[in-house]
Amino acid sequence: MSIQFIGIDPNTGQGESPTVWVDESKGELIIQGWKPDAETEAECARFQAPDHAAGIPDHEQVVRIPARMTSILREACDAAERAQLR
């Protein structure tokens, strides 16, 4: 596995560190964020895309990261795309 650190929340405080990495070998983003509260998780679980069951599968997790990390996510997306083009 070849994981590349992309960035951390620039306003990170003690005990909080939303972070983004890219797994270059799989072309995937890895995101560390805050656990959602029950209300947020329930709202996300209600969403149903066409041809897709509603709910959050047991093997998946909803996380929250601050919007100020948008540029870090863009950089991670670009890195993941580059990894897939190799």
N, C-alpha and C positions, 0 to 999 in steps of 0.2 A: 504494500500500500504506500502510495506517495502522496501524503497530505501536505498541502501548502497553506500556511497561515496567510490570511488576507487582511484581516483587521479586527479591531476591538472597539467597542463603543467609546468614543472620545471623551465621554463624560463619566467613565467608569469610576465607581466609588468602591469603598471597602465592601467586599462580599458580593459585588455585582459585576459581572463581566460578560455581557452579550458579545459573542465572538463569531466570526465567519471563517471557515476554511474551505478549500476545494480538494477533493480527492481526485487527483489528476488521472490515476489509473482507471477510475470508473466514470469520470466526467460528472461527478456529483458535488453538490454543495452540502456542507455540514454546518449547521447553525446551532449555536448555544444561545439560549435566551431564558426569559423568565417563564416559569410555569403559569399558565392562565388560571384565573379564578374560575370557580364552578360555573358562573353565569356565562362567561366567555366560551368556555369549553362546550357548554350545552348549546349555545347559539351556533358555534361552528359545526357541532354534530347534527344540527337540524338541516344544514345545507345539503341539497341533493343536486348533483349535476346530472344532465341527461345520461341515461344508461349507466348510472352509478348509484349504488345504495347510499342512503344517508347514514351518518354516523362516523365515528373515528375507530378504525380497526384497532384491536388490542396491540398490534405490533407497530403502531404509529403514535405520534405525540404532537399536539399543538404547542408551539412556543411563541412567545411575544418578544419582539426586539423593537427598539425605538426607531421612529421614522428618520431620525438624524443619521442613521446608518445606511441610508439609501445609496450613497456613493460607494460604500463598502460592498453592498450587495451587487451593484453594477459591476464593480471590479471582479467580484467572485464569479458572476455570470460570464464575463469575458474570459476569465481564466478557464472556466469549465468548457466553454466553447473551443478555446484553443487546444485543450487537452483532447477533445474529441476529434479534432482535425489532424492529429498526429498520426 
